[in-house]
Amino acid sequence: MTDIRLVVLDMAGTTVADGGLVEQAFAAAAAELGVEPGSADHAEKVAYVRATMGESKISVFRHLFGEESLARRANSAFEKAYGELVDDGHVHEIPGARAAVEELMADGRTVVLTTGFARVTQDAILDALGWRGLVPLTLCPADAGGRGRPYPDMALEAFLRTGAAEDVRQIAVAGDTSYDMLSGVRAGAGLVAGVLTGAHDRDALQAAGATHVLASVTGLPSLLRGAEEE
């Protein structure tokens, strides 16, 4: 296996535990746009939100509400509600995640944290966890052309900005959703690891192209060391 030099890690569900805050924040956003809680419309929209975990949130709202102005209203309401939940202390690191990131870097790898949230929300999470400065680069969809996952853009932006790898096969992508896996596959990453601490199960991760499935991101450093020895 090609030596992995760049590790692109998802945040919520992979390195960050948010306890289902996405659905809570979506409920607030949907209510603002007149979607009645408990209605069939609400249930259908929540199901879509669950199915597209990992995707850029503005893209999700464009699909759900169609008109750009409505999508942006919903996205703003979502970011506000999610930010308030973060401020209230409802996010925590996945146990051992910070140590895993530090272990990866101690092994000489560059780590980049990515998200489907807007920059303001990503920064709120980083601040809540005390993770500012933990890694050399953090990316949200707007930092990479705006498309987010399942497009490969954030992984490729990390590749271009850091200069840590000479070949896309020296990238490892890890996340908890099928969209994370698709983005890694489409970026040409040499290793695409799913973790079972978030939204999607083993079957969904493997169906989307995971080369490995781990119980947690804490298993990634040893997996990469083992890959080097193969």
N, C-alpha and C positions, 0 to 999 in steps of 0.2 A: 504493500500500500504506500502511496505517496506520503511523504512526511507532512503532517499537518502543521502549518505555521499560523493560520488565522482561524479563530473560533468565533462564530457569529451566534450569539445566544438570544433567544426570545426572553421577554420579561414575565408578564403575567402568565401564571400556570407553569412556568419553567424555572425561573429563578425567584419569582415573586408570587406569594399566595395572597389572593384578594378575596377569597371566600364568596365567590359569586357576585361580586360588586357590579360586574358588567350588566347582568340582568336587572339588578336594582336600579342602576343608573338609566338603563334603557326604559324601564317602566316609567321613570320620571319624565324622560324625553317624550315618550309616546303619549303620556297624559297631556303634556303641553300642546301636542298637536291634535288632541281630541280623540285619541284611541281609547276606547272605554275598557278599563281593567275588567278581566273576566270574559270579555267578548271573544267570539271566534276570530275576529280580526286581530285582536291582541295576542291570542294564542298562536296564530299563524306567524305573526311577526316575531314573537319570542323564539319560536322554533327555527326561524331563519337566522336569527342572531346566534343561537347555539350552534347551528350547522356551519356558520361562517366565522367562528372564533379564530382570531389570528389575522383576519383581513382588516385593512384600513377601515376605520369606523365611518368615515365620510362616504366611502364606497358602499358600505352596508346601508346607510341611510338613503343614498341615491337610489338603490334598488327598492327599498321599502316605500319611499315616499315620492319617488319620481321627480317631481319638479325641484329644480336646484335650490330655489329659495326655501322650500320646505325641508329639504335635506339639510341645508345649512342651519336652519332653526333647530332641527332635531339634534344635529351634531353639537351645536353650542349648548343646548340643554343637557345633553348627555355628558359633555365634558365638565360642565358646572356641577352636576349631580355627583359624578365620579370623583371630582376634585374635593368636594365636601366630605365624601365618605373617606377619602384618603386622609384629609386633614383631621378627621375624627378618630384616626388610628386604626382603620380597618384593613391595612395592608401590612404584611410581614414577609420576611424572606422565607423561601422554601428552606427547611432545615438543612444547614450545611452549604447553602448556595454560595454565600460569600467566600467561604473557605475553598470551595471548588474553583471559583474564579481566580482566587489568589494562587491556588495550586497550579492551575493552567498557566498563569503568567510566570510563576517561578520555574516552570519547565521550559520557558523561553518562547511561549506562544503569545500572540497578541489577541486580546479578547475585546469584542464589540458587543454592546447590548442594543437590541432592537425592539421595536414595539409597533403595534397597529394604532396606538393612540396618537393624539396630537402632541406636539412638543410641550405644551403647557402641562398636560397630564403626565407625560413621561418625567418631566422635571419635578413635579409634585411627588411622584413615587420615589424618585432618586433622593429627594430631600427628606422624605419621611423615613427612609431606610438609612440615611446617612451614607449614601453611595455616591455622592458627587465626587468625582475624581478617582473612583474605584478603578475605572477602565479608561483608556486613552480616547475612546470615541463612543458616543451613543447616537443612535439614528432613529428617526421616526419617518413615516412615509414622505412627508414634505421635504425631508433632506435628500430624497432620492427620486425626485421627479413626481412624487405625489401618488403613485399607484399602490405602493405597499404590497403585501402578500395577497395572492399566491405568486405574484410576479417576482423575478429574481433580483429586482432593483436594489434592495437594501443590502443584500449579500454582496452584490457586485460593487456597490458604492463603498462598502467597507473594504473590499479588495483594492479599489482604486485609491481611496483616501489614505489608508494605512501604509500601503506599499510593503506589507508584511510577507506577502507571498509572491512567488514568481509565476505561479500557475493556479488556475481556479481549482485544480485537483488538490491543492494544498489548503483548501478551505474545509472546515467542518461547520455544519449548521445543526443546531439543536433547538427543539421546540416541542410543544405539547399538542399541536394541532396538525391536521392534514395539510393546511395551507403553509405551515412552516416547512413541512416535508417537501411539498411541491416547489416552494421557492428555492430550497436547497438543490433539488434535482435540476431545476431549470437553470440554476447558476453554474451547474457543472461541478458542484462540491464533491470532494473525494469521499467524504463521510457525511451522512445525513442521519442524525440520531433523534428518535422520538423519546419523550419522557412521559411517564404515566402519572404525573402529579397534577395534570390539568384537564383540558376539555375532552380529549379524544382517547379512545382505547387502542390497544395493540393492533387490532385488525384494521382500524381506520388509518393508523399511522403507517403500517406496512403497505396497505393498499395505495397510499399516496407516495410511496417510494422510500420509506425509511430503510436504511441499510442496517441499522441497529435499533433496538428498543430497550431503554433502561428504566429501572424503577424510579430513578431520580437523576438530576444533573450531577449529583455527587459521584456518580459512577463514571463520568466522562473523562476525568484525568487519567484514571487507570486504563480505560478503554484506549485512549490515544497512545499511552505508553506501550500497551500491548501491541497496537497496530504498528508501531515503529519497529518492533522486534520480529514481526512476521516476515 
